[in-house]
């Protein structure tokens, strides 16, 4: 609103100055009267436009405020999806530690609900997941669409806490599910590795139950074979991998990355966890 007021004030001043210069160059009283009348009419028009813009801005600001109030009232801030009392899945503002609230999607239908979607792909627009290390660290996308919550947030959520994780893969018109009863992400000093991965159940096994360290790796920050980096760009493949400078160059690695295009990952506080 302030911008429009300043703009119109300057415009009025320029118009008056131009008219005054025109009047000084023409001494005819008739011409002077005509010019003054034109200036008055222009001032009236500009004043009307200013009032209209002010009214439109006030209406817009009121509408935004009402929308924010309805959103906050309908979905109160939560500390975890287990705090959602409704059976309806949807977006909720989440607050962890001192970080400002951010929106997450809580799935209330899968295995009795309380699942937070942290990674969701369904082969939407290209390049959504072809992101740099820095983008994966911060997170990107929209919580009700294709997105990744961010490695920093995932570390804050799971480190030292009791979470389980579910991987849901849609492939060949079938749903494949794998659930691990423990899941914890370490900090960024060691590339946000999976610090803890528990026992798995279900038909999908993304991670063998071994002690190998799996760091998060992207096309621009990794310790993999050069051919693997090419695959990561082609398939938009940022994920947790074991460091193998001379591996991950096989067709199996390419199939794994291609499967990520149809993957959803969710976390939930373990039952009876504090």
Secondary structure, DSSP 8 states (H G I E B T S, - for coil): -HHHHHHHHHHHHHHHHHHHHHHHH---HHHHHHHHHHHHHHHHHHHHHHHHHHHHHHHHHHHHHHHHHHHHHHS--BSSGGG--SS--EEEEE--TTS--EEEEEE-SGGGS-EEEEEE--S-STTSS---HHHHHH-EE-TTSSEE--HHHHHHHHTTS-EEEEEEEEETTEEEEEEES-EEE--GGGTS-EEEE--EESS--SS-SS---EEEEBTTB--B-HHHHHHHHHHT--EEEE-BTT-S-SHHHHHHHHHGGGEEEEEEE-TT--
